[in-house]
Amino acid sequence: MHNTRPYLINFDTSQLPCFYTDVLVIGSGIAGLRAAIEAGNYGSVTLVTKDSLTENNTYHAQGGIAAHIDKPSLVNSHIKDTIQVGYGLAEPRVAKFIIAKGIGLVKELIRWGLVFDRKGKTIDLAQEGGHSKPRVLHSGGDASGKNLLEVLIRKARSLNHITILEHLFAIDLLVDKGACAGLIGYDRKDNNIIVIWSNKTILASGGAGQLYRETTNPAVATGDGIAMAYRSGAALQDLEFVQFHPTALYVAGASRALISETVRGEGAILRDKYGHRFMPDYHPQAELAPRDIVSRSIITQMKSVNDTNVYLDVRHLPASKIKIRFPGLAEQCRQFNIDIRKDLIPVRPSAHYMIGGIKTDINGQTSVHNLFAAGEVAATGFHGANRLGSNSLLEGLVMGYAAARTAGRELAAARRRSLQHHLKYAGPRKYSPSINIADVTNSLKSLMWHYAGLERNNSGLKQALKKINYWSSYIMKETFASPEGWELQNILIIANLVAGAALKRTESRGVHYRSDFPGTQTQWQKHIIINTPR
């Protein structure tokens, strides 16, 4: 990567307000909150998040969480499905750990007050694409993520050891003698640069959907955690694997709102503009084929009928089912004069989930001492080359807990180190207010959508890398003074790494599809690991 430097801003920690904590958690989704709750058993915890506590992918998750809490005997089928959908790259040991451990942690959520939807006296389980059995628990129909997050927020706020700082932008991890020592951040409320020193740091800052023009992710998903970890020297893995959700609401002027896979699980049908149900033409599982297959089938069908989208049809489902299971979807569509009981819903694929990220072991430990990662920011090998729907919340829950437990036990076993560090960095001082940050950001997102999106090839990826490197040649030299500038620098780094890994993997596997290498190659049954420059 051109001009990558260890820190985005110049600083001297002796001149800045400093705070101290045993465990620092960056991010407020399921992984971050569960990590903070667990870490509170071992010492003081500070959780920071760049916006409000609820502005993250977890809050917007509709589908639910996959776990056989009533029938643990079916755990093996869940493991088998996860490994099968991972196209040879899902790690069996990781899959077994997350799926088995998840059962107890989901039951714990119920004890903390999370109410899952029921059919009579039993939990109402949904089936999603790639799952061989119904095993997805949902809460409030398609409000699962919201309800789950509210339970975790309530629990975290009830614990005395946890300090929560909202609207704090994490600029960079502080690294001293090869170990993570905390964070330098920007307090949006006070317009201040601050330092938080920590014994252990857990990155749970989510994904990078904002790399792409079309995404289901909220505006905060700019991959800051992956970019920070890269600058700090942490190894990354599987960055070529970006999952595109097949069905995002496609209405001009509206953000690409996710339409959960559960809608297809309940019987929704995909049709083209002529009303033809096309998924059986592409796969025997039709609408319930794995996500990568459904997404590419939609793109192929759009091209064949010369249209910008396809349609989701729920008109044949009972009105009572729609009301109970999809109240959020119905309301969302109503804002654009679409009555889902009578009208077709325009949809197309959108960037949804970063399978790759910071390489961690089964305890969430990264290659940098005292730095852990959990949730979408991390790459555990759980998903392999493709992710099963509703496995992401499960992974975030389990790995947030596991990272914090490991960090906490290390903290308890070791003599408390002094948190008195002194670090300073004097890099470039150049700042050109003439750079239109929004223009470069939009150009980058469009470039990634066209050349490093659902379909990729050699010439397109090389073209993308050439432009990314050109933009980086001057933008990475800048020292910005705003979150928008830092976010642009972060997504430039990640765009370069995603496109570079996609160019290197000369095959198609899972969500990574190369039109010039459409087959899967046995020699590529391995992870691409990126060792960072520090």
KESENU-458005 format. One line per field, with one value per residue (C-alpha): y, z, x. Coordinates in Angstrom, 3 decimals, always signed. Layout:
yy	c(Y:...)
zz	c(Z:...)
xx	c(X:...)
This chain:
yy	c(+0.000:+3.374:+5.788:+3.766:+5.285:+4.010:+6.854:+9.127:+12.182:+13.754:+13.684:+13.793:+11.904:+14.029:+17.015:+15.304:+14.403:+10.783:+8.199:+4.750:+1.427:-2.264:-3.290:-1.023:-2.192:-0.416:-0.899:-1.278:-4.100:-7.584:-8.468:-5.233:-5.195:-8.891:-8.364:-5.399:-7.348:-10.280:-8.078:-6.342:-9.514:-8.859:-5.114:-1.667:-1.490:+1.462:+0.950:+3.544:+3.851:+6.352:+7.249:+6.318:+2.854:+1.674:+2.869:-0.420:-3.488:-5.496:-3.021:-3.288:-7.115:-8.558:-12.295:-13.410:-15.731:-19.347:-21.807:-25.144:-24.137:-26.614:-29.519:-29.598:-32.965:-30.998:-29.063:-31.355:-30.519:-26.788:-27.397:-29.448:-26.738:-24.025:-25.991:-26.939:-23.355:-22.254:-23.911:-25.628:-22.671:-22.857:-24.048:-27.099:-26.478:-22.874:-23.879:-26.511:-24.056:-21.178:-23.298:-25.396:-22.453:-20.320:-22.439:-21.467:-17.826:-17.514:-19.057:-16.446:-13.703:-15.133:-14.978:-11.339:-10.566:-11.274:-12.646:-14.829:-15.260:-18.363:-20.558:-21.755:-22.916:-23.557:-21.078:-20.297:-21.272:-19.927:-21.525:-19.488:-20.127:-22.799:-24.116:-27.721:-27.224:-24.397:-23.047:-19.257:-17.583:-14.186:-11.546:-9.146:-10.520:-8.653:-6.536:-9.215:-7.131:-4.151:-6.246:-8.167:-5.022:-3.325:-6.276:-6.068:-2.275:-2.588:-5.267:-3.272:-0.070:-1.966:-2.902:-0.492:-1.436:-0.337:+3.243:+3.963:+6.783:+7.505:+9.723:+8.972:+8.293:+5.798:+7.221:+4.765:+2.059:+3.084:+0.548:+0.560:-1.964:-4.175:-4.327:-2.504:+0.091:+1.800:+4.288:+7.811:+9.148:+12.177:+13.202:+14.592:+16.257:+18.352:+18.505:+17.100:+14.567:+12.214:+9.173:+6.051:+3.819:+0.181:-3.132:-5.030:-3.751:-5.544:-4.333:-4.962:-2.097:-3.949:-4.187:-2.064:-2.054:+1.624:+0.477:-0.006:+2.231:-0.229:-1.457:-2.484:-1.159:+2.086:+5.058:+4.162:+0.907:+2.307:-0.458:+1.733:-1.231:-3.253:-0.225:+0.650:-2.934:-2.923:+0.217:-1.316:-4.375:-6.963:-9.751:-9.722:-12.644:-13.419:-9.812:-10.900:-12.477:-9.782:-11.063:-9.392:-9.789:-10.855:-8.713:-5.066:-2.718:-0.900:+2.427:+5.534:+7.941:+5.385:+3.812:+0.145:-1.300:-4.983:-7.390:-10.377:-13.821:-14.997:-13.487:-16.063:-18.670:-17.996:-18.556:-15.300:-15.779:-13.913:-12.786:-10.754:-7.878:-10.366:-12.145:-15.213:-17.079:-17.569:-19.091:-22.723:-22.172:-21.619:-23.919:-26.830:-24.993:-22.013:-18.998:-20.911:-21.515:-20.075:-16.292:-16.117:-18.213:-16.192:-12.887:-13.925:-15.441:-12.127:-10.214:-12.690:-12.440:-8.626:-8.633:-11.163:-9.133:-5.753:-4.391:-2.691:-4.943:-7.997:-8.340:-10.126:-11.447:-12.043:-11.473:-15.169:-15.297:-14.950:-11.336:-12.476:-13.972:-10.777:-8.686:-10.852:-11.729:-8.619:-5.499:-3.557:-4.502:-3.580:-0.167:+0.428:-0.279:+1.765:+4.877:+4.442:+3.650:-0.096:-2.259:-5.634:-7.440:-6.266:-5.021:-6.587:-5.361:-4.119:-5.646:-6.132:-7.345:-4.994:-5.286:-6.704:-8.423:-8.538:-12.178:-11.236:-9.022:-9.129:-12.648:-14.084:-17.414:-19.167:-16.803:-13.624:-12.948:-11.072:-11.149:-7.983:-8.526:-7.296:-6.703:-8.839:-8.683:-10.060:-9.896:-8.680:-6.875:-10.230:-13.263:-16.435:-18.793:-19.564:-18.543:-19.759:-18.336:-17.717:-17.020:-18.752:-16.293:-15.564:-17.057:-13.555:-12.615:-16.013:-15.438:-11.916:-13.164:-16.052:-14.346:-11.155:-13.336:-15.480:-12.504:-10.768:-13.943:-14.531:-10.890:-10.894:-14.079:-12.747:-9.574:-11.529:-13.736:-10.938:-8.257:-5.025:-3.059:+0.669:+2.403:+5.362:+5.499:+8.362:+8.123:+10.743:+10.728:+13.449:+12.557:+14.730:+18.082:+18.656:+19.435:+20.600:+21.805:+21.903:+18.101:+17.269:+14.306:+13.399:+13.368:+10.972:+8.790:+8.486:+7.800:+5.053:+3.410:+3.405:+2.007:-0.853:-1.641:-1.960:-3.737:-5.476:-6.303:-9.368:-10.174:-9.588:-10.113:-9.416:-6.225:-4.694:-5.387:-3.976:-0.870:-0.487:-0.880:+1.652:+4.313:+3.443:+3.736:+7.049:+8.531:+7.122:+8.718:+12.133:+11.471:+9.201:+12.027:+14.306:+14.900:+15.406:+16.959:+15.369:+11.902:+12.184:+12.520:+9.648:+7.439:+8.115:+7.129:+3.960:+2.852:+3.600:+1.182:-1.504:-1.044:-1.603:-4.760:-6.184:-5.602:-6.898:-10.146:-10.575:-10.196:-12.723:-15.428:-16.730:-18.882:-18.554:-19.698:-18.759:-15.041:-14.394:-14.781:-14.286:-14.320:-15.093:-17.998:-19.403:-22.731:-23.605:-24.725:-27.158:-25.268:-22.262:-24.130:-21.830:-18.434:-15.300:-13.734:-10.140:-9.285:-5.600:-3.093:-1.956)
zz	c(+0.000:-1.011:+1.759:+4.671:+7.903:+11.477:+12.528:+10.695:+12.844:+14.588:+18.388:+21.644:+24.362:+27.116:+25.683:+25.484:+27.990:+29.085:+30.511:+31.902:+31.816:+32.261:+29.130:+26.224:+23.886:+20.535:+19.070:+20.388:+18.333:+19.694:+19.885:+21.608:+24.182:+25.026:+25.365:+27.688:+29.889:+30.218:+30.731:+33.591:+35.634:+35.609:+35.959:+34.709:+31.172:+28.814:+25.724:+22.959:+19.851:+16.994:+16.977:+19.307:+20.916:+18.451:+15.228:+14.012:+11.901:+14.865:+15.475:+11.834:+11.695:+10.798:+10.386:+13.861:+15.428:+14.428:+17.357:+18.265:+21.871:+22.270:+20.430:+21.083:+19.293:+16.026:+16.625:+14.257:+11.394:+12.008:+11.979:+8.784:+6.999:+8.064:+6.779:+3.548:+2.739:+3.544:+0.318:+1.824:+3.863:+6.990:+9.937:+11.538:+14.994:+15.005:+13.723:+16.454:+19.167:+18.120:+17.435:+20.613:+22.866:+21.333:+22.779:+26.375:+25.496:+23.638:+26.649:+28.778:+26.572:+27.337:+31.075:+30.596:+29.054:+25.308:+24.156:+21.054:+18.952:+19.717:+17.986:+20.859:+23.598:+21.361:+19.860:+16.254:+14.224:+10.711:+7.906:+5.728:+2.616:+2.997:+6.273:+6.070:+9.050:+10.690:+13.407:+13.287:+16.365:+15.824:+18.111:+17.216:+13.676:+11.739:+14.733:+16.061:+16.076:+17.710:+20.497:+21.093:+21.260:+23.666:+26.071:+25.912:+26.362:+29.402:+30.889:+30.190:+31.678:+34.866:+35.585:+37.625:+36.031:+32.503:+31.267:+27.920:+25.684:+22.668:+19.689:+20.094:+16.808:+17.132:+14.982:+15.740:+18.084:+20.119:+19.875:+22.269:+21.876:+19.631:+22.013:+21.848:+24.626:+23.895:+21.581:+20.270:+19.449:+18.595:+20.979:+18.652:+21.511:+22.751:+19.473:+21.347:+20.632:+23.643:+24.671:+26.380:+27.798:+28.347:+29.403:+26.891:+23.817:+22.051:+18.553:+17.737:+15.322:+12.616:+8.852:+5.791:+3.660:+2.873:+0.515:-2.003:-3.709:-2.902:+0.695:+3.401:+6.067:+7.995:+7.280:+10.192:+8.522:+7.043:+8.152:+10.623:+12.813:+9.989:+8.784:+12.321:+12.901:+9.571:+10.589:+14.003:+12.436:+12.828:+10.246:+8.117:+6.390:+3.690:+2.585:-0.918:+0.577:+0.728:+0.996:-1.004:+0.303:-2.534:-1.544:-0.625:-1.246:-4.493:-4.686:-6.147:-3.367:-0.577:+1.291:+0.368:+3.230:+3.914:+3.258:+5.447:+4.047:+6.401:+3.977:+1.393:+4.155:+4.767:+1.097:-0.788:-4.501:-6.745:-10.103:-13.015:-14.713:-16.786:-13.660:-14.308:-11.202:-12.238:-9.248:-10.073:-13.404:-11.479:-8.436:-7.076:-3.755:-5.693:-3.373:-0.505:-2.292:-0.551:-0.709:-3.232:-5.708:-5.266:-5.653:-8.850:-10.253:-9.717:-11.501:-14.413:-14.668:-14.543:-17.467:-19.461:-19.213:-19.325:-15.996:-12.972:-10.386:-9.821:-7.554:-4.338:-4.240:-0.903:-2.175:-1.880:+1.844:+4.427:+5.529:+9.176:+8.626:+6.955:+9.856:+12.530:+10.793:+8.744:+10.383:+9.736:+6.050:+5.555:+7.151:+5.179:+1.880:+2.842:+2.950:-0.807:-1.569:-1.844:-0.208:+0.126:+0.346:-3.195:-4.810:-5.853:-3.913:-6.098:-4.929:-6.011:-4.303:-2.073:-0.139:+3.234:+5.236:+5.422:+5.847:+5.982:+8.558:+11.346:+11.704:+15.156:+16.917:+18.657:+21.640:+19.564:+19.940:+17.017:+15.996:+18.064:+21.797:+24.010:+20.965:+20.444:+17.758:+17.596:+15.325:+11.746:+12.082:+12.692:+10.538:+12.626:+9.682:+10.919:+7.673:+5.208:+1.764:+2.322:+5.358:+6.410:+7.224:+10.972:+11.777:+12.130:+15.312:+16.722:+15.972:+17.434:+20.630:+21.159:+20.062:+22.020:+25.109:+24.273:+23.566:+26.793:+28.862:+27.501:+27.971:+31.487:+32.531:+31.227:+33.183:+36.369:+35.978:+35.307:+37.561:+36.598:+34.303:+34.627:+32.103:+32.012:+28.438:+26.446:+22.690:+20.015:+16.256:+13.848:+10.327:+7.389:+8.287:+4.876:+4.814:+1.666:+2.388:-1.396:-1.495:-1.870:+0.515:-0.469:-4.169:-3.709:-1.364:-3.862:-6.734:-4.719:-3.778:-7.418:-8.558:-6.018:-6.973:-10.661:-10.469:-7.085:-6.407:-7.196:-10.406:-10.832:-13.484:-14.038:-16.082:-13.859:-10.646:-12.116:-13.222:-9.729:-8.089:-10.442:-9.485:-5.774:-5.763:-7.593:-5.145:-2.241:-3.553:-2.464:+0.009:+2.296:+2.588:+4.065:+7.772:+8.075:+11.036:+10.655:+10.850:+7.168:+6.144:+8.391:+7.112:+3.527:+4.361:+6.042:+3.111:+0.645:+2.589:+2.714:-0.935:-1.928:+0.198:-0.967:-4.657:-4.232:-2.574:-5.195:-7.963:-6.285:-5.869:-9.444:-8.955:-7.947:-4.434:-2.324:-2.511:-4.563:-8.235:-11.030:-14.461:-15.973:-13.520:-12.980:-11.501:-7.990:-7.826:-5.207:-4.961:-3.703:-0.760:+1.554:+3.182:+1.856:+4.849:+4.630:+6.943:+7.628:+7.127:+10.667)
xx	c(+0.000:+1.417:+2.345:+0.959:+2.185:+1.687:-0.643:-3.064:-2.352:+0.630:+0.542:+2.423:+0.530:+2.110:+0.207:-3.205:-5.964:-5.326:-7.712:-6.895:-8.738:-7.973:-9.886:-10.776:-13.562:-13.963:-17.462:-21.003:-22.519:-23.169:-19.444:-18.434:-21.221:-20.862:-17.097:-17.591:-20.025:-17.601:-14.529:-16.341:-15.771:-12.018:-11.509:-12.435:-13.862:-14.231:-16.392:-16.127:-18.281:-18.034:-21.733:-24.591:-24.687:-27.319:-25.699:-24.229:-24.981:-26.292:-29.104:-30.209:-30.012:-33.412:-32.942:-31.972:-29.443:-28.810:-28.697:-30.325:-31.056:-33.943:-32.290:-28.523:-28.471:-28.811:-25.571:-23.677:-26.042:-25.388:-21.623:-21.929:-23.966:-21.497:-18.514:-20.287:-21.255:-17.672:-16.427:-13.400:-12.153:-14.342:-12.249:-13.973:-12.466:-13.707:-17.164:-17.519:-16.446:-18.726:-21.814:-21.532:-20.633:-23.383:-26.184:-25.403:-24.776:-28.104:-29.878:-28.129:-29.618:-33.066:-32.286:-31.274:-34.660:-34.492:-37.853:-37.783:-40.914:-42.933:-45.452:-47.576:-45.199:-42.185:-39.750:-40.657:-37.583:-37.028:-35.032:-32.686:-30.623:-27.942:-29.425:-30.665:-33.005:-34.986:-32.663:-32.914:-34.393:-35.978:-37.426:-40.229:-40.411:-37.735:-36.624:-34.245:-31.062:-32.757:-34.278:-31.055:-28.942:-31.333:-30.996:-27.181:-27.181:-29.442:-27.164:-23.970:-25.428:-26.348:-22.722:-20.580:-17.263:-18.251:-17.826:-19.507:-18.257:-20.458:-19.528:-15.828:-14.029:-11.157:-8.346:-5.547:-4.357:-1.329:+1.494:+4.448:+7.291:+5.150:+2.170:-1.153:-1.287:-4.598:-6.188:-5.925:-9.362:-11.438:-14.209:-16.880:-18.775:-15.856:-13.906:-10.903:-8.150:-7.841:-5.804:-7.159:-4.411:-5.408:-3.878:-6.007:-7.840:-10.697:-11.582:-15.240:-15.798:-17.743:-17.428:-16.752:-19.898:-19.265:-16.496:-19.305:-21.828:-24.632:-24.663:-27.094:-24.699:-25.181:-22.895:-20.578:-19.382:-16.165:-13.808:-11.898:-10.956:-9.402:-7.420:-6.260:-5.158:-3.290:-1.375:-0.627:+1.020:-1.757:-2.092:-5.264:-6.993:-9.594:-10.178:-11.245:-14.377:-17.065:-20.622:-23.365:-26.883:-29.203:-32.173:-31.841:-34.769:-33.998:-35.828:-34.199:-33.342:-33.681:-30.766:-30.349:-32.372:-31.831:-34.697:-33.953:-33.313:-36.037:-38.577:-37.495:-37.387:-41.068:-41.919:-41.215:-40.467:-38.016:-39.416:-38.082:-39.911:-41.923:-43.171:-40.991:-39.828:-36.202:-34.346:-35.330:-33.485:-30.250:-30.286:-32.373:-32.831:-34.252:-34.736:-33.096:-29.795:-26.692:-26.413:-23.573:-25.557:-28.771:-26.879:-25.103:-28.306:-30.096:-27.309:-27.399:-31.195:-31.097:-28.688:-30.705:-33.935:-32.142:-33.392:-31.832:-33.509:-35.690:-38.725:-39.557:-43.115:-44.862:-48.407:-49.303:-48.394:-51.193:-51.665:-51.494:-48.020:-46.766:-48.058:-46.400:-43.133:-42.302:-43.723:-40.505:-40.393:-44.049:-43.475:-40.267:-42.002:-45.060:-42.845:-42.344:-45.989:-45.353:-48.029:-46.295:-49.640:-50.485:-47.251:-43.977:-40.902:-37.982:-34.691:-31.076:-27.886:-25.883:-22.630:-23.539:-20.804:-16.995:-16.042:-12.358:-10.735:-8.161:-6.757:-7.472:-7.215:-10.093:-9.707:-9.885:-6.136:-4.565:-0.895:-0.304:+0.230:-2.661:-4.903:-8.009:-10.699:-14.247:-17.277:-17.303:-13.949:-12.233:-11.444:-11.670:-12.168:-15.706:-17.415:-14.780:-15.511:-19.234:-21.416:-24.606:-27.382:-27.739:-24.328:-22.854:-24.734:-23.810:-20.119:-20.205:-21.843:-19.436:-16.218:-16.967:-17.328:-14.255:-11.961:-12.967:-12.639:-9.121:-8.114:-9.568:-7.809:-4.483:-5.121:-5.860:-2.779:-0.297:+1.060:-0.695:+1.603:+1.926:-0.298:+2.083:+3.356:+4.742:+4.362:+4.646:+4.471:+5.541:+4.506:+3.452:+1.951:+0.442:-3.262:-5.054:-8.572:-9.049:-9.505:-13.189:-13.442:-17.025:-16.145:-13.199:-15.259:-18.125:-15.708:-14.002:-17.311:-18.434:-15.067:-15.241:-18.846:-17.961:-14.602:-14.323:-17.962:-20.055:-18.165:-14.444:-11.784:-8.100:-8.387:-11.088:-9.176:-5.957:-7.835:-9.296:-5.882:-4.313:-6.887:-6.805:-3.019:-3.178:-5.698:-3.692:-0.477:-1.719:-4.538:-2.481:+0.082:-2.560:-3.059:-6.793:-8.553:-12.000:-13.621:-14.608:-10.951:-9.831:-12.648:-11.574:-8.002:-9.286:-11.453:-8.634:-6.410:-9.094:-10.102:-6.476:-6.248:-9.610:-8.854:-5.297:-6.439:-9.185:-6.592:-4.303:-7.002:-7.216:-10.308:-13.957:-14.847:-17.859:-18.575:-15.415:-16.368:-13.842:-15.512:-12.074:-11.521:-15.043:-13.898:-12.704:-9.047:-7.724:-4.425:-6.410:-7.937:-6.005:-6.336:-4.658:-2.930:-1.691:+1.184:+1.258:+4.074:+4.976)
